[in-house]
Amino acid sequence: MTKADLVFTHGPVHTGDPARTRASSLAVTGERITAVGHDEVRELIGPGTEVVDLRGKLLLPGFQDAHIHAVFGGLELAECDLSGTTGVEAYLRRIREFADAHPERSWITGGGWSLESFAGGLPTRRLLDSVVPDRPVYLPNRDHHGAWVNTRALELAGLTRDTPDPSDGRIERESDGTPSGVLQEGATALITGLIPQRTAADRLAGLLRAQELLHSLGITGWQDALLGAFHGQSDPSDAYLTAARAGTLTARVTGALWWDRARGAEQIPELTARRAELTHGRFRASSVKIMQDGIAENFTAAMTSPYLDACGCPTTNTGLSFVDPTALREHVTALDALDFQVHFHALGDRAVREALDAIEAARTANGRRTTRHHLAHLQVVHPDDLPRFARLGALANFQPLWAAHEPQMDELTIPFLGPERAAWQYPFGSLLRAGATLAAGSDWPVSSPDPLAGLHVAVNRREPDATDDRIFLPEQRLDLTTAVAAYTAGSAHVNGHDDAGTLRAGHLADLVVLDRDIFTAPPGEVARARVLQTYVGGTRVFAATG
């Protein structure tokens, strides 16, 4: 009998396999699992076998993130980081301190501020001028659908009261029309082209910095949701290809090639060529990302009925569809025929419907294929569209952390959606009951990449540190087994790794060890768990210290 390279004993082992959900031992030979069971697995222990005594700690499949921006997140870790607080004074102090610490930087960049920190979600240029008056400042919010800039940045870009809004964005303005310091959606490109470009070395360093963080959170693979140049930001694809060729990409990564919404079908041959070029080792670019709308907080998410105003009256604004719905159906049909997966950003209920219509058109024209199209975000889903996911084989890709009462939801979203639409938000439970396949991700650096925090919200519909007892749409809660499956088998399915996401013989040994069994702990304590070890293909890529 061939002895194993690695054996875990004295579980519990959560397999995610319906045929055997729990075990106590698991063996690995090479990159793959060779046995799952109980005491009989110990027979595979030989003189050269590494034995990990779990001592009651939980072994489960490695987490996968179905929607993340890893390189951008890694780059931002080295810039002016405004995440983790909502205090305006704290923002200004961090910006001033960063500028003082980096006198060599011609631009101050970074981001991560929260919309709820400012009235109407709109900070001003004058606030930034008070701490950095002499250099341009460009700071995206945590959603990355808008940016806060100072007067110097506006001057360098030549933006005045006479500058028109672009077709895919909006310049927020003062009463006389002067730009106030916030650029929404496509308007950010009026500034980003002036910012010094990050180098290939910067991007590679950002990827490796991100990979280290993600492995520490138990993440063994992900789908990068934007490979391409976007609003003046440099394309991160080269970082992945360089790391894959050098063997320093230890995660399994699927890349989603950016669909340039200013262009049409003429870009499809280029995407096909890029798919072939950007496939090496653990990296493959087999998906295409289409951003169909914006976000609800700045009223650019595409809705089937108008947003309300502050008084609760209907406006004339129903948000933006970035790609014409008729053209979208044609493009998705063509991409599907070429075996591309389509990764939709679809946040409003009209965008969700337009994406589903496009998938339906592709299914009608091409038949059922294994392209695994998926819709990310799904903040507002019309009840009529819930059963279409299962019928069309469209995968529901959630970012669970957003499904909770917090200021951005309570102050900037619910009042402008109205009670009926507000009750359609993040319908995890409804989609599950309608037969949809669920996957999960973080959208980091928009929000935390920690899967345990996401699991906590998926199960509790409350933030881990919530101080009140309110539950956000409790009927949409998931049980923990289903939520874990979304973060493991569901996301592995989206990412094209059918031999990962569950622990069974023959599957990849992508594994995570937690410090406790979250299945026996109270649901409200899920986020307290911590990752102790992470393995990709049987190789340890993270071990906690202390």
VOGU-3710 file (C-alpha; in Angstrom, 3 decimals, decimal comma):
1> mtkadlvfth> 0,000/0,000/0,000  1,394/3,398/-1,032  1,879/5,589/2,007  0,495/9,122/2,080  2,565/12,283/2,126  0,220/14,014/4,571  -2,424/12,700/6,961  -4,844/14,676/9,143  -6,224/12,809/12,144  -8,571/13,306/15,077
11> gpvhtgdpar> -10,893/15,641/13,152  -13,677/16,758/12,697  -13,415/16,881/8,921  -16,250/18,659/7,104  -16,139/17,178/3,614  -18,901/19,061/1,810  -19,647/15,702/0,147  -23,317/14,738/0,536  -22,349/11,052/0,518  -20,191/11,532/3,622
21> trasslavtg> -20,517/14,915/5,250  -18,263/14,274/8,256  -15,097/12,299/8,812  -12,215/12,367/11,259  -9,178/11,657/9,050  -7,930/12,574/5,588  -4,868/11,526/3,580  -3,030/13,386/0,817  -0,561/12,057/-1,716  1,007/14,572/-4,041
31> eritavghde> -1,550/17,258/-4,857  -4,618/15,119/-4,273  -6,698/13,578/-1,542  -6,258/9,814/-1,449  -8,548/8,830/1,414  -11,268/10,291/3,609  -12,614/8,395/6,588  -11,780/7,475/10,151  -9,184/5,263/11,857  -8,601/3,196/8,700
41> vreligpgte> -6,933/6,212/7,072  -4,115/5,937/9,608  -2,962/2,804/7,769  -1,594/5,175/5,107  0,875/6,694/7,569  4,458/5,704/6,781  7,927/6,795/7,893  7,871/9,819/5,574  4,279/10,889/6,223  3,628/14,262/7,830
51> vvdlrgklll> 0,877/13,802/10,412  -1,278/16,724/11,495  -3,187/16,031/14,699  -6,244/18,264/14,441  -7,096/17,733/18,118  -10,718/18,637/17,512  -10,043/21,551/15,217  -11,996/21,702/11,969  -10,625/20,689/8,565  -12,721/21,755/5,594
61> pgfqdahiha> -12,287/22,525/1,880  -10,293/25,637/1,092  -12,414/28,718/0,527  -12,669/30,168/-2,970  -13,678/33,745/-3,763  -15,866/34,064/-6,849  -15,491/37,845/-7,227  -12,413/39,724/-6,063  -9,878/42,284/-7,280  -6,772/40,834/-5,711
71> vfgglelaec> -4,066/42,886/-7,443  -5,891/46,166/-6,858  -6,433/45,180/-3,235  -2,779/44,327/-2,803  -1,730/47,631/-4,348  -4,040/49,590/-2,071  -2,497/47,939/0,997  0,617/49,990/0,219  -1,251/53,269/-0,355  -3,370/55,652/1,715
81> dlsgttgvea> -5,768/53,209/3,328  -9,011/54,734/4,606  -10,792/51,457/5,357  -11,726/50,355/8,845  -13,168/53,674/9,986  -16,058/55,968/9,145  -14,786/59,062/10,946  -14,156/62,131/8,802  -11,464/63,407/11,161  -9,771/60,002/11,050
91> ylrrirefad> -9,835/60,103/7,241  -8,250/63,542/7,151  -5,601/62,578/9,702  -4,639/59,460/7,735  -4,452/61,429/4,482  -2,273/64,116/6,038  0,000/61,546/7,682  0,365/59,587/4,445  1,167/62,724/2,460  3,734/63,807/5,054
101> ahperswitg> 5,327/60,344/5,038  5,598/60,306/1,227  6,874/63,693/0,036  8,238/61,986/-3,088  4,757/61,122/-4,389  3,398/63,527/-6,972  -0,131/62,181/-6,385  -1,745/60,970/-3,162  -3,743/57,826/-3,971  -5,419/55,045/-2,033
111> ggwslesfag> -9,043/54,886/-0,932  -11,595/52,923/1,050  -13,778/55,677/2,547  -17,429/54,925/3,292  -20,324/56,822/1,785  -22,211/56,983/5,085  -19,468/59,181/6,524  -20,725/62,162/4,534  -24,122/63,764/4,015  -25,640/62,177/0,924
121> glptrrllds> -22,480/60,119/0,519  -20,664/63,171/-0,886  -17,426/64,521/0,620  -16,037/67,784/-0,747  -12,836/68,904/-2,410  -12,424/71,563/0,271  -12,037/68,925/2,980  -9,135/67,410/1,057  -7,699/70,865/0,334  -7,481/71,440/4,083
131> vvpdrpvylp> -4,935/68,626/4,480  -3,288/68,381/1,032  -3,594/71,660/-0,877  -0,449/71,434/-2,978  -0,630/67,964/-4,610  -3,481/66,213/-6,418  -5,420/63,645/-4,397  -7,497/60,768/-5,834  -9,251/58,445/-3,377  -11,908/55,939/-4,540
141> nrdhhgawvn> -14,635/55,061/-2,066  -14,885/51,543/-0,702  -17,256/50,568/-3,545  -14,852/51,885/-6,190  -17,771/53,367/-8,111  -16,822/56,912/-7,207  -13,788/58,919/-6,136  -13,021/61,866/-3,865  -10,610/64,405/-5,351  -9,189/67,747/-4,292
151> tralelaglt> -9,127/71,056/-6,121  -5,611/70,498/-7,441  -6,680/67,243/-9,156  -9,692/68,965/-10,726  -7,473/71,792/-11,978  -4,947/69,418/-13,529  -7,769/67,614/-15,317  -9,266/70,893/-16,522  -12,659/70,125/-14,969  -14,862/73,206/-14,576
161> rdtpdpsdgr> -18,541/74,074/-14,341  -18,648/73,850/-18,135  -17,371/70,258/-18,302  -20,231/67,956/-19,338  -20,936/64,683/-17,581  -19,742/61,621/-19,495  -22,407/59,235/-20,743  -21,470/56,589/-18,178  -20,929/58,766/-15,129  -21,582/61,965/-13,243
171> ieresdgtps> -19,580/64,911/-11,898  -21,054/65,983/-8,568  -21,326/69,772/-8,438  -21,686/72,764/-6,172  -24,677/75,080/-6,558  -22,988/77,099/-9,338  -21,984/73,969/-11,283  -18,375/73,850/-10,115  -17,180/70,258/-9,521  -17,565/69,605/-5,810
181> gvlqegatal> -14,936/66,885/-5,436  -16,744/63,585/-6,172  -16,716/61,801/-9,517  -19,144/58,948/-10,074  -18,632/55,866/-12,280  -17,150/56,737/-15,710  -16,406/60,312/-14,632  -13,444/58,969/-12,663  -11,663/58,404/-15,986  -11,444/62,185/-16,385
191> itglipqrta> -8,827/62,069/-13,617  -7,237/58,628/-13,630  -5,452/59,110/-16,946  -3,289/61,742/-15,249  -2,173/59,576/-12,337  1,304/58,045/-12,743  0,865/54,461/-13,863  1,866/51,625/-11,597  4,746/49,601/-12,944  4,800/45,890/-13,700
201> adrlagllra> 6,907/45,446/-10,558  4,268/47,322/-8,529  1,515/45,082/-9,836  3,470/41,899/-9,130  4,237/43,073/-5,603  0,544/43,872/-5,135  -0,468/40,386/-6,251  1,993/38,646/-3,941  0,976/40,899/-1,042  -2,680/40,036/-1,703
211> qellhslgit> -1,985/36,324/-2,078  -0,283/36,230/1,311  -3,290/37,909/2,933  -5,842/35,715/1,167  -4,047/32,494/2,086  -4,040/33,665/5,718  -7,838/33,816/5,465  -8,104/30,251/4,150  -8,594/31,226/0,506  -7,022/28,812/-1,951
221> gwqdallgaf> -8,419/30,182/-5,217  -10,376/33,048/-6,673  -11,815/34,731/-9,733  -10,269/38,118/-10,423  -13,223/40,132/-11,656  -11,374/42,673/-13,785  -8,412/41,940/-16,035  -7,911/44,901/-18,319  -7,477/48,655/-18,290  -10,380/50,313/-16,467
231> hgqsdpsday> -10,989/54,037/-15,947  -7,286/54,714/-16,312  -6,213/51,907/-13,973  -3,471/49,659/-15,307  -4,189/46,090/-16,398  -3,179/43,572/-13,679  -2,967/40,618/-16,088  0,808/40,740/-16,394  1,227/40,205/-12,660  -0,677/36,925/-12,800
241> ltaaragtlt> 1,148/35,658/-15,858  4,555/36,569/-14,423  3,784/34,867/-11,108  2,338/31,787/-12,830  5,437/31,386/-14,985  7,755/31,908/-12,020  5,871/29,441/-9,839  5,088/32,086/-7,212  1,346/31,983/-7,905  0,331/29,422/-5,319
251> arvtgalwwd> -3,432/30,093/-5,569  -5,687/28,843/-8,356  -6,905/31,886/-10,271  -9,499/32,369/-12,971  -9,371/35,771/-14,649  -12,344/37,689/-16,027  -11,294/39,762/-19,041  -12,777/43,248/-19,026  -15,486/44,006/-21,606  -14,902/47,559/-22,828
261> rargaeqipe> -18,421/48,985/-22,781  -17,425/51,764/-25,172  -16,846/49,117/-27,827  -18,831/46,232/-29,283  -18,360/42,820/-30,856  -15,144/43,899/-32,592  -13,283/43,245/-29,299  -14,227/39,555/-29,187  -11,270/38,354/-31,313  -8,964/40,293/-28,982
271> ltarraelth> -10,508/38,600/-25,959  -10,040/35,220/-27,599  -6,366/35,972/-28,216  -5,915/37,190/-24,642  -7,497/34,021/-23,282  -4,854/31,954/-25,073  -2,040/34,264/-23,967  -3,138/34,464/-20,331  -3,292/30,763/-19,553  -0,384/29,196/-17,704
281> grfrassvki> -0,127/26,851/-14,755  -2,618/27,807/-12,066  -3,832/30,860/-13,984  -6,373/30,952/-16,764  -8,390/33,826/-18,219  -11,498/31,990/-19,346  -14,150/34,481/-18,274  -15,342/37,870/-19,584  -16,536/40,546/-17,162  -19,445/42,737/-18,257
291> mqdgiaenft> -20,408/45,538/-15,890  -24,064/46,103/-16,678  -24,853/48,787/-14,099  -23,517/50,778/-11,164  -24,513/50,845/-7,488  -27,671/51,781/-5,631  -26,086/54,316/-3,292  -25,261/56,745/-6,109  -28,420/55,831/-8,069  -26,592/54,224/-11,000
301> aamtspylda> -27,757/50,634/-10,375  -30,276/49,813/-13,120  -33,822/49,500/-11,727  -37,123/48,499/-13,301  -38,805/51,491/-11,645  -37,479/54,912/-10,586  -35,540/55,703/-7,455  -37,315/57,726/-4,809  -36,171/61,130/-3,611  -35,537/62,132/0,003
311> cgcpttntgl> -39,271/62,790/0,445  -40,222/59,327/-0,809  -41,555/60,517/-4,175  -40,603/58,833/-7,473  -37,894/60,530/-9,522  -37,225/60,136/-13,231  -33,984/58,224/-12,594  -33,932/54,446/-13,094  -30,135/54,089/-13,142  -27,774/53,150/-15,946
321> sfvdptalre> -27,508/50,139/-18,239  -23,924/50,411/-19,410  -24,406/47,991/-22,309  -27,492/48,302/-24,509  -29,716/45,314/-23,606  -30,193/44,240/-27,222  -26,461/44,395/-27,880  -25,857/42,578/-24,601  -27,882/39,600/-25,787  -25,901/39,493/-29,026
331> hvtaldaldf> -22,522/39,781/-27,290  -23,267/37,123/-24,677  -24,520/34,737/-27,358  -21,275/35,206/-29,295  -19,095/34,777/-26,204  -21,023/31,696/-25,122  -20,488/30,124/-28,550  -16,741/30,585/-28,026  -16,898/28,836/-24,624  -16,329/32,006/-22,625
341> qvhfhalgdr> -17,944/32,249/-19,241  -19,639/35,637/-18,761  -19,230/37,252/-15,346  -21,885/39,953/-14,956  -21,870/42,851/-12,533  -25,653/43,048/-12,032  -26,797/44,921/-8,973  -30,209/46,454/-9,741  -33,250/44,409/-10,703  -33,243/45,711/-14,297
351> avrealdaie> -29,585/44,799/-14,730  -30,294/41,340/-13,311  -33,144/40,909/-15,778  -31,041/42,140/-18,701  -28,259/39,692/-17,793  -30,716/36,799/-17,508  -32,280/37,795/-20,837  -28,811/37,668/-22,397  -28,127/34,208/-20,968  -31,513/33,032/-22,211
361> aartangrrt> -30,707/34,325/-25,695  -27,414/32,425/-25,615  -29,110/29,220/-24,454  -31,711/29,531/-27,202  -29,110/30,093/-29,913  -26,351/27,751/-28,717  -28,085/25,158/-26,579  -27,047/24,327/-23,028  -23,265/24,611/-22,689  -20,820/24,309/-19,791
371> trhhlahlqv> -20,021/28,026/-19,756  -21,274/28,669/-16,192  -22,356/32,272/-16,590  -22,797/34,006/-13,258  -24,302/37,217/-11,913  -22,373/38,964/-9,160  -23,792/41,222/-6,436  -27,546/40,702/-6,978  -28,553/43,410/-4,562  -32,102/43,781/-5,896
381> vhpddlprfa> -33,755/40,845/-7,681  -37,351/41,070/-8,880  -39,365/38,090/-7,574  -40,400/37,209/-11,125  -36,761/36,537/-11,991  -35,904/34,227/-9,083  -36,892/30,957/-10,850  -35,017/31,911/-14,012  -31,618/31,241/-12,397  -32,223/27,514/-12,051
391> rlgalanfqp> -34,025/27,258/-15,367  -31,185/28,932/-17,268  -28,328/27,494/-15,227  -27,290/31,035/-14,243  -25,191/30,992/-11,081  -25,909/33,403/-8,218  -22,680/34,993/-6,995  -23,232/36,837/-3,704  -21,073/39,120/-1,614  -22,685/38,237/1,737
401> lwaahepqmd> -21,099/40,991/3,856  -23,398/43,563/2,260  -26,623/41,886/3,436  -26,910/43,588/6,808  -28,224/46,695/8,484  -25,466/49,300/8,493  -25,490/53,061/7,779  -24,931/52,763/4,035  -27,888/50,390/3,788  -30,176/52,187/6,215
411> eltipflgpe> -29,440/55,786/5,217  -28,377/55,696/1,554  -30,241/52,713/0,116  -33,509/51,667/1,770  -35,123/55,153/1,754  -34,454/55,556/-1,968  -35,649/52,075/-2,941  -38,876/52,105/-0,962  -40,235/49,259/1,177  -41,235/46,854/-1,595
421> raawqypfgs> -37,913/46,911/-3,450  -35,918/47,070/-0,226  -37,404/43,675/0,657  -35,988/42,178/-2,569  -32,373/42,749/-1,518  -29,760/39,990/-1,408  -32,328/37,156/-1,643  -30,003/34,315/-0,687  -32,752/32,154/0,793  -35,253/32,813/-1,993
431> llragatlaa> -32,771/31,893/-4,693  -31,769/28,741/-2,843  -35,419/27,716/-2,496  -35,897/28,436/-6,210  -33,148/25,933/-7,039  -30,286/28,293/-7,895  -26,642/27,347/-7,360  -25,018/29,802/-4,944  -21,424/31,000/-4,985  -19,807/33,602/-2,767
441> gsdwpvsspd> -17,125/36,241/-2,900  -16,005/39,468/-1,307  -15,361/42,094/-4,020  -12,251/43,009/-2,010  -10,987/45,737/-1,712  -14,587/46,980/-1,727  -15,189/44,967/1,461  -13,270/42,563/3,659  -11,981/39,411/1,936  -12,475/37,345/5,119
451> plaglhvavn> -14,761/34,367/4,288  -15,561/33,814/7,959  -16,998/37,330/8,202  -18,994/36,663/5,025  -20,267/33,358/6,404  -21,333/35,107/9,580  -23,499/37,594/7,679  -24,898/34,957/5,319  -26,094/32,948/8,321  -27,084/35,767/10,680
461> rrepdatddr> -27,874/38,693/8,320  -26,092/40,882/10,868  -22,554/42,259/10,864  -20,147/40,437/13,177  -19,785/43,485/15,420  -23,428/44,626/15,270  -24,538/46,315/18,490  -28,301/46,024/17,942  -30,604/43,064/17,459  -31,965/43,926/14,020
471> iflpeqrldl> -31,811/41,147/11,437  -31,825/42,202/7,789  -34,614/40,270/6,044  -34,341/37,184/8,291  -36,186/34,965/5,801  -33,122/35,260/3,533  -30,708/33,700/6,026  -28,824/30,571/4,984  -27,962/27,614/7,173  -24,236/27,279/7,802
481> ttavaaytag> -23,783/24,143/5,691  -25,284/25,897/2,661  -23,240/29,049/3,247  -19,999/27,055/3,510  -20,904/25,194/0,331  -21,297/28,530/-1,471  -17,797/29,611/-0,369  -16,259/26,247/-1,316  -18,011/23,981/-3,833  -20,149/26,777/-5,291
491> sahvnghdda> -17,272/29,145/-5,946  -15,044/26,293/-7,119  -17,770/25,446/-9,658  -17,929/29,059/-10,845  -14,151/29,146/-11,112  -14,057/25,943/-13,161  -12,459/23,714/-10,510  -14,785/20,738/-10,283  -12,084/18,736/-8,514  -11,974/21,209/-5,614
501> gtlraghlad> -14,483/22,539/-3,120  -15,311/19,184/-1,528  -13,091/16,680/0,268  -13,231/13,329/-1,474  -10,661/10,910/-2,837  -9,200/12,139/-6,119  -9,947/15,792/-5,477  -7,335/18,489/-5,069  -5,966/18,826/-1,548  -6,970/22,472/-1,165
511> lvvldrdift> -7,686/22,652/2,543  -8,129/24,968/5,504  -7,861/24,258/9,240  -9,909/26,431/11,599  -9,291/26,826/15,312  -12,780/25,504/16,173  -15,701/23,547/14,790  -18,019/26,286/13,551  -20,789/23,730/12,991  -21,142/23,026/16,712
521> appgevarar> -20,750/26,650/17,862  -23,688/29,101/18,051  -24,371/30,821/14,696  -23,571/34,197/16,222  -19,981/33,096/16,849  -18,987/32,103/13,302  -16,849/35,202/12,780  -14,811/34,440/15,913  -13,154/31,468/14,233  -9,621/31,885/12,939
531> vlqtyvggtr> -7,600/30,157/10,238  -4,679/28,106/11,525  -3,391/26,503/8,306  -4,065/26,699/4,574  -2,975/24,147/1,973  -3,062/24,317/-1,830  -2,429/21,032/-3,596  -1,221/19,480/-0,353  1,401/22,191/0,207  1,078/24,428/3,240
541> vfaatg> 0,863/28,050/2,103  -0,065/29,565/5,466  0,466/28,663/9,097  -0,606/30,898/11,969  2,057/31,861/14,478  1,624/32,095/18,200
//
